[in-house]
Amino acid sequence: MPYKDLRDFIERLEAENELKRIKAEVDWYLELSHIAKLNEEEKGPALLFENVKGYKTPVFTSAFSTTEKLALTLDMPKTATIPEMAREWVSRTKEKIPPKTVSTGPCKENIDMDEEVDLLKFPVPHMFEHDGGRYIGTACCVITKDPETGWINVGTYRQMVHDKRTIGVQILRGKDADLHRMKYAERGEPMPVAVAIGVDPVIFTCSSTLFPPGECEYDYVGALRGSPVEVVKGETVDLPIPATAEIVLEGEIDPKALKDEGPFGEYTGYYSAFGAPGPSPKPFAKIKCVTYRDNPIHWTTTVGMPITDTHMIQSLNRTSTLWSQLEALGVPGIKSVYLPPASGGRFIAIVSVKQLKPGHANQVGTAVISTPTGEYGIKVIIVVDDDIDPTNMDEVLWAISMRCQPLRDVQIIKRGRDTSLDPSIPAAERTGMIAITSRMIIDATLPYEWEVKPTKVALNEEVVKRVKAKWKEYFPQ
């Protein structure tokens, strides 16, 4: 059954012993984020902070920080691996289900207009010591529309509170919302924007996913849920907003105006400013209206050093879209795909393939960087044979060590699009939120054309069965 809202998901987590309610008073300045981060490092449960200092609104964190919780997002067994979830994602999204417009929803139970707007009436955390301010938007969905085609994009772009009615929005160059922004700039018009916070977890999962331009995230959410997303029209913006969102910010972005924003402790484990921690110019939104549910829940993510729920969700959605896009390109023999959470869920891709022809591994490697997912930020592609589990780093390193010849099997691609958040690129080379990266394709397969291949040492399966059946005899308790 699909979750109708964030509250459904929280109930499911609690029923599965994957949620902890924090009843002690916790300060929104650093303390909340540090508790969450330390909990995530121990692979702990999701947290619901019920007593944030100075506020009655609870804060939800650590929603996806383990594979068990991530599996529950897709209503799958808690034992599922990320590649297994991705395989299910590919299967479910073959037929899209568009959203359904309804007249109203819980997100409109309270409406603050104009001077009533105060973003800090909600318990917005200050995450890390050198952050530029309090970030209301981390686990959020930013909704924009192409003024010419009507294409709706639902993306995740962080937001820092400048004042009670203004947020800085990090819309990186070339992202879908930036394509919309540039069109409004050409027309000399402000860009309407809505920010939904505290949504059905599948909506947030898709909001942070790389889909091809022109495709709407709501259609994929419907496919993953098996039912359409219910959306309502904004009070001040003509945009479709999730009807069951906890909090919704409505406003406008001047497409040509910038305001210093940041820095922020990003998912790379570094501050995101270009160089030493400090602000940099970003678009900003003037908020005209805030709607919210009775007793709303604020949802936030800690980000920072891996592995947090940000890295887990990026691993899942980028693994899923890369696999789907490789299939769409007609690349045969793909057995599994995996973008490890420790790589930010985006910078390294490991693909296992059953080789069917000479040069097959090379086709896979070059196809990865030709997909919408792969062309933005993936720096290392490792191709392995189908006897290697991409999620098992011991097996992957063994394949690189024993099957790869660097001169023969490693290719360097000199130029490709990268995120300007990549700290491996010098600050001077990522000014203006643009970055260019090199890429490496590692072929860790045995060459298909070899007539004589090395023989892999393997256990006898029948003996393994007999030994496992008698295991307690060998090791009695």
N, C-alpha and C positions, 0 to 999 in steps of 0.2 A: 504493500500500500504506500502511495507517495505521501510525503510529509506536506501538510497544508501550510505550515509555517515553522518558524524557528522553535516555537514552544513544543510542537509535536516532536521535533528532533531532540530537544532537551529531555523530554519525557522518555524517549526511547533510550537515550544514553543512560539515564538514571536506572531504567529497568534492566539494562545490560551491565550494571555496575561500572559504567564508564564515565560517571559524573560525580564530582565532589562539590558540595555546597560549603562555601567559606563564610561562616557566620561572624567571625571576629572582625572588628573594625579595621579597615585597610585604607591607607592613604593613596589617592589617585596619583600623587607625585612619586614616581619611581617604585614605591613599595609594591603596588599591584602588579606591575610588569615583572618585577624581580621574583615575586612568588610564582607567577605563571611560568617564567623562563626556567627557574630551577626545577619546577614540577615537570616541565617538558623534557629537561635533560635526564630525568629519571623515568621517562616514558610513562608519566602519570596520566590521570584521567583529565577530562574536560573540567573546567572550574567555573562555578557561578558565584561571584562575589556579591553577597547579599547585603553587605554593610560597608559601603564606600563612604569615607569620611565626608560629611557635608551633604550627602545625597541619600535619597530613598530609592533611586533607580539602580537595579543590579547590573553588573557587568559580566558578560560571558566571554571566556577565553579558551584557548587550547583545544578547539573543536576537532581538529584533524591531525593532531600531533603523533598519532600512532596508526599503524595500518588497520588495527581493529576498528577504531573510530571512523577511519576513512571508508572502510567497507560498509559500515552502517549507513553512511551517507547515501550509498547506492542501494541500500536494503539488500546487501549480500552477506554471506556468512562471514563472521569475524576472522576466520582462518584464511580468507582470500588474500593473495599477494597483489601487489600493484599491477604486474602484467595480467593477472587474471581479471582484475577490475577493468583494466584497459580493454581486454578482449570483449568483455561484456558491454563496455561503452561503445565499441565499434559496432557490435551487433545491434544494440538498441537504437543507435542514431542513423541507421540506414534510411529510415523514414521519419521525417520531421513532423512535429505537431505544433502548429502555430498557437499563440496565446489567445485567450478568450477575454473580451472586454466586458466588465460588469459595471453596474451603476455606482456602487460604493463598496467600501470594505473596511476592515478594522483599522487600517492605517489612517483613517479620517475621523477617528473617535474624538480627537482633539485637534484644533486648528489655531495656530498662532500666526497672525498677519503683521507685516510691516514692523511697527515699533514694538510689537509684542515679542518679536523674535529675539531669542537669547540662546545662542548655541551652547553656552556654558551652564544652562539649566540641567544639562545632562552630564554624567560623570566621565568627562573626556580625560583619558589618562595622559600623563607625560611619561613616555616610555624609558628613554635613556638620558643620561646626564647631559650630553651635549646636543640633544635634539633642540631644534629651533623653537619648539613650543608644544602645545597640546594637540594631539592628532585625533580628530573626530572620525576620520575616514581611513580605516585600514581594512577591516572586513566589510567592504561597502560595494555598492553597485552604482556606477555613474551612468546615467541614461542621457543620450544625446540623439539628435536626428539630422540626417542629411537634408538640407533645405531644398535640394533639387529633386531627389529621388524618393524621399520619405524613409530611407533605410534607417532603422533603429539599431543603435549599438548600445550594449550593456557591458561596460568595462570596469575594471578595478584600477582606480587612480587615487593615490593617497591625498588626504586633505588636512592641512594644518589650520587651526583657528587663528586668524589674524585679530579679530575682534568679535563682538557678539553677533554681528551680521555678515561677516566676511570670512571666506575660507580660501587658502591657497590650494590650487589643484595641480598636481604634477602630471601633466599630459605630455609625455615624451614625443619627440619629433617622429612623425611617420605612423604613430598609433592611430587607431580608427577614429577616436574622438578628435585627434589633431587634424585628420582629413576633413572632418566636419567643421572644425574651427577655421581652417583656411578658407573654406567656402563662405562662411559667414563674414570673414574678413574681406573677401573680394566683393561681397554684397554691401559692405558697410553696415552690417546689422549685428546686434548682440546675439550670442548663442544661448538659447534656453537650455537649462540643465536641471536634472533631478538626481539626488543622491539617496538611494534606499539603503538603510542600515538595519540589520536584523531580519534577514529574509530566510526563506526555505533554503537549506544548505546546498541543494542542487543548483539553485539560482546563483549563489556565490561561487560555486565550483565552476560554472560556465562563464561567469563574469570575468574570471581571471584566466580564461582560456584563449589561445590563439586560433581563432577561426578566420577563414578567408574574408577579406573586405566584401561588404555587400550582404553578408549573411547575418541573420539576427540570432543572438544568443537564446532568446526566449523559445525559438523553434527547437533548439537542441535540448533545452530544459524539459520541454514537453515530451520529447522523445525519451529522455532518460527517466522521467517520472511515469511515463505511460498515460499522462493526462495533461491537458493544456494548463499553462500558467494563467491564473486570473489576474487581470490588470485593470487599473482604474486611471482615468484622466486626472492630471494634476489640477490643483486649484488655480494656479497662475501660469502653468506651462502646458502646452499641448503635447504631452509625452505620456506613454503608457508606463504605469508604476505598479509594482507588485502589490496587490490589494492587501496582503497580510503582513507587509513590512512593519517593523516596530517603530521606526523613525524615518521620516522623509524630509529632505531639504530641497526646496524649490528656489531657483534663482536664475541669474543670467551671468554669462562670461563675456566681457569685452574682448573680442578676439585679437585685438592689437595691443592691449594693455598688459603689463607685467608688474609683479610685485615680489620683493625678496621673500623666499620661502626656504625652510630647512635650516640646518641640515637635519637628516633623519637616519637613524640606525637601520640600514636596509638589510634585505635578505642575503646579501653578499657577505655580511659580517663586517662591513665597513660603513662609515658615514657616506652619504650619497653626494655631498657637495663636491665640486670639481677642485680637488686638492685638499688642503687642511679644512677641518670642520668650519663651516661658515655658510651663510645663505647664498642663494642664487636666484635670478629672476624667473618667475613661473606665472602662468595664467592664474587668475583668481575669480571667484564667483561672489556676487552680491546676493545674499539670501533674502528673498521677499516673503517666504512663507515656510513654516515648519508644521507638518502634521505628524501625529504620533498616537499610538494606541494608549488605552488606559494602562497604567502601570507598565510602561515600556521596558524592554531589556536592551541595553547597549551591548553590541558585539564588537570585540576588538581582537587583533592579533598582535603578538609580541614582536614578530619579525626578528631582526638581529641574527646572531650566529646560528648556523644549522645545528640541530634539526628542530624546527618549529612546525606548527601547522601550515604555515606559508609554504615551506619547502615540500611538505608532504602533498599538499593539494596541487602545487605546480608539477611535482613528479607525476601525479595521477593524470592531470588534464593534458599535460604535454606528451606523456607516454601515449595517451589515448588518441590525441589528434594526430601525432606523428604516424602511428600505426594505421589509422584510418586513411591518412593522406598517401602513405606508401601503397596501400591497396588501391586507392583511386588512380594512382599513377600506373597501375598494372605491374608492379614489381612482384615477381613470383617468389615462392619459397620462404616467405617471412614466417618464422616460427614464434618469435617473441621480440618485444621491444621494451626498453627500460631506460628512463632518465633518472638516475639516482637522486634521492633527496639531498644527499650531502653535496651534490654539485649545484645546489640551488634549485634542483628540479628542472634545469634547463641547459646547462653549459656542456654536459657530456651525455651522449646517446650511445647505448649499447644495443645492437641488433643481432639476433641469431637468425641464421638462414640455412636452409637445406639447399646446398649448391646444386644447380641443374645444368651448368654450362661454364666454360672458361670465362673468366672476367666477371662472374656473377657477384662476387663480394664487392668489386669495384662499382658495379652498377648500384648496389645497395647504398654504398657510402656516398656516391655523388647524388643519388636520389634524395637522401636525407636532407642535404643542404639545398635542395630545390623545392622543398615543401614550404608552405606558409609557416609551419612550426619551426622547421630546421633553418630557414634562411635568416631568422632573427635570434641570434645569440648562441646557437650551438657552436662550440669551438672544437670539440673532439668527438669524432665518430669512431666507435670500435665495432667492427664486424666480426662475429664469431660463428663457428659451425653450430649445427643444431644439437650437438651433444653437450653444449655449454649452456648453463643457466645464467642469463644476464644479471639476475639479482644476487648471484653468488660471486662476490668479489675475488674469493680464492680461485674459483674456476676461471674467471675472466683474466686475472693476472697470470695464471698458469698458461692460458691460451696465448697471451701476448708473449710470454717468456719462451714457450716451446714451439710456437707455430709462426711467429712473426720474424722476418728478416728486415731490419729497418730500411736498408737501401732499396729492397724490392717491394716492400709492403707498406711503406709510409708515404703518403702524399701530403704536401703542404699547399693549401689554397691561399693565395696572398691577400685577397680582399673580399670582405663580406660584411653585411650589415650586423651591427651589434647594439646592445643596449648601452646607453651612456652611463648606466650604473655599474658597468664592469670595471672593478678596481685594478685590473691588470693592464689597463690602457692608461698611459700618462695623462694627467689632468689637461695638459695643453692640447691633447689630441681629441678631447671630447667636449670641447666648448660648444655652446649652443645646443646642447642635448643631442649631438650627433656623434656616433662612434663607428669606426671601421675596425674589424678584427681579421686576423688570419685564422685558418682552420686546418685541422689535421685529421686525416682519415687513416686509421690503423686497420689494416687487414690482418686479423689474427686467426685466419682460417688456413687449413691446409690447401695448397693449390689444387683446384679441381682436375687439372690436366695431368698431374703426376700419376704415372702408371703404378709406381710402387710408393705407397704411403707408409709412414711409421705405424707400427702396431701399438695401439693404446692398451695399457695394462688395465684389466677389468676383473672384478670378482665374478665367480661363477654364480649365476642366479639361483640355481637349485640348491647349492650349498648355502647361499645367503638365507634362503627360506628355512632350511633345516636349522641353521644356527639361530635365527631369530625365534624359531619355535621353542628352542631349548635355552633361551637367554637367561631365564631365572635359575636354571640349573647351574650355569656358569657363575652367576652373581647372586646367590641367595641373600635375602635380606636378614 
